[in-house]
Amino acid sequence: MKLETLLELIMEAVAENPATSLIRKKTFQLIEELRSEGNTELAEALERNVRIRTANPDMGTYKNYWNHLAQRLEPDEATGGGPDMHHKQYTFLVDECGLKSGEIFLDIGTGSLRGTRDIITYLEAGNFHGMDVSEALISFSQERVAASPEMSSRRPSFCVDDRFRFSSIFPDKTFDFAFAKSVFTHVYPDAIWDCLTQLRRVISPSGRFFATIFKDNSVQIYRGDVRKMYFNTVWLAETANLSGWTLEEIGNTRVGQYMCLFTPN
Ligand SMILES: C[S@@+](CC[C@H](N)C(=O)[O-])C[C@H]1O[C@@H](n2cnc3c(N)ncnc32)[C@H](O)[C@@H]1O
């Protein structure tokens, strides 16, 4: 078996069972073997990712945090940004990235539809899917759609999940386009791993995934917390690679933050 295939299987097992101590123990044995064979780079990449995967923060945190914000503030205020965010996201996605109305679109961390409501009406019926960790924000978005005949006619779908379990919701290779604006800016590294591995299964081979981050390459992996998280893009590129993606750093765009493009490799 090729080493890369073996690593892929291990990372998949760790992703499925982050708390399983046997997998963790065996993986660390393998890391030691790789290291003693002089495979230092691979050993370190695997070690960093396994440590992150097996040190999960309380996943309730994301849900509680966003539900709490949504209940305390107006939903558009809870998800942040200015009132013209929907124009900016439309221009970026349609005019600059070439999103086609016939493409199947996944909005990860869709929130209150502050950003993507014009995308719902742009896409053909049935093509928009929004997911979020917060039931409160998804309920608000569903009400927002119900109040708009134009949006309702496109029959957008919504789901709530706290671990980006796309592959248990959607068939493989469903999506042409995925977008996560201002989501990786609020999660720990293990959630990025979850999102990338899960999304890899449901994205089409020619699909693309745009996600924003805050970049700080002076830290080893990340700094911050759920309120504002910064990532090192060397780590992000490595994590992307291990989960089947190639990362291209786009940088600043009209939607703000630091744009990353992931394409299946
Ligand atoms: C700053 S808001 C951005 C919302 C939207 N993308 C926009 O641009 O208006 C972040 C969104 O990500 C969602 N989110 C945060 N952590 C998440 C997670 N682990 N899984 C899914 N959604 C999450 C939040 O509930 C919230 O709706």
The ligand as an SDF file (V2000), in Angstrom:
LIG
                    3D

 27 29  0  0  0  0  0  0  0  0999 V2000
  -20.1790   35.8450   10.8980 C   0  0  0  0  0  0  0  0  0  0  0  0
  -21.4960   34.7870   10.5100 S   0  0  0  0  0  0  0  0  0  0  0  0
  -21.4920   34.8110    8.7270 C   0  0  0  0  0  0  0  0  0  0  0  0
  -22.8120   34.4100    8.1250 C   0  0  0  0  0  0  0  0  0  0  0  0
  -22.8660   34.4530    6.5900 C   0  0  0  0  0  0  0  0  0  0  0  0
  -21.9310   33.5310    5.9820 N   0  0  0  0  0  0  0  0  0  0  0  0
  -22.6690   35.8650    6.0750 C   0  0  0  0  0  0  0  0  0  0  0  0
  -21.6730   36.1360    5.3860 O   0  0  0  0  0  0  0  0  0  0  0  0
  -23.5280   36.6830    6.3810 O   0  0  0  0  0  0  0  0  0  0  0  0
  -20.8530   33.1590   10.8560 C   0  0  0  0  0  0  0  0  0  0  0  0
  -21.8650   32.0610   10.6290 C   0  0  0  0  0  0  0  0  0  0  0  0
  -21.2160   30.8010   10.7290 O   0  0  0  0  0  0  0  0  0  0  0  0
  -22.0060   29.9310   11.4940 C   0  0  0  0  0  0  0  0  0  0  0  0
  -21.1230   28.9470   12.1240 N   0  0  0  0  0  0  0  0  0  0  0  0
  -20.1970   29.1710   13.0680 C   0  0  0  0  0  0  0  0  0  0  0  0
  -19.6080   28.0120   13.4410 N   0  0  0  0  0  0  0  0  0  0  0  0
  -20.1720   27.0480   12.6720 C   0  0  0  0  0  0  0  0  0  0  0  0
  -19.9900   25.6320   12.5730 C   0  0  0  0  0  0  0  0  0  0  0  0
  -19.1180   25.0040   13.3290 N   0  0  0  0  0  0  0  0  0  0  0  0
  -20.7660   24.9470   11.7020 N   0  0  0  0  0  0  0  0  0  0  0  0
  -21.6560   25.5970   10.9180 C   0  0  0  0  0  0  0  0  0  0  0  0
  -21.8730   26.9230   10.9730 N   0  0  0  0  0  0  0  0  0  0  0  0
  -21.1420   27.6410   11.8410 C   0  0  0  0  0  0  0  0  0  0  0  0
  -22.6740   30.8460   12.5000 C   0  0  0  0  0  0  0  0  0  0  0  0
  -23.8200   30.2800   13.0880 O   0  0  0  0  0  0  0  0  0  0  0  0
  -22.9720   32.0630   11.6620 C   0  0  0  0  0  0  0  0  0  0  0  0
  -24.1930   31.9800   11.0040 O   0  0  0  0  0  0  0  0  0  0  0  0
  1  2  1  0
  2  3  1  0
  2 10  1  0
  3  4  1  0
  4  5  1  0
  5  6  1  0
  5  7  1  0
  7  8  2  0
  7  9  1  0
 10 11  1  0
 11 12  1  0
 11 26  1  0
 12 13  1  0
 13 14  1  0
 13 24  1  0
 14 15  1  0
 14 23  1  0
 15 16  2  0
 16 17  1  0
 17 18  1  0
 17 23  2  0
 18 19  1  0
 18 20  2  0
 20 21  1  0
 21 22  2  0
 22 23  1  0
 24 25  1  0
 24 26  1  0
 26 27  1  0
M  CHG  2   2   1   9  -1
M  END
$$$$
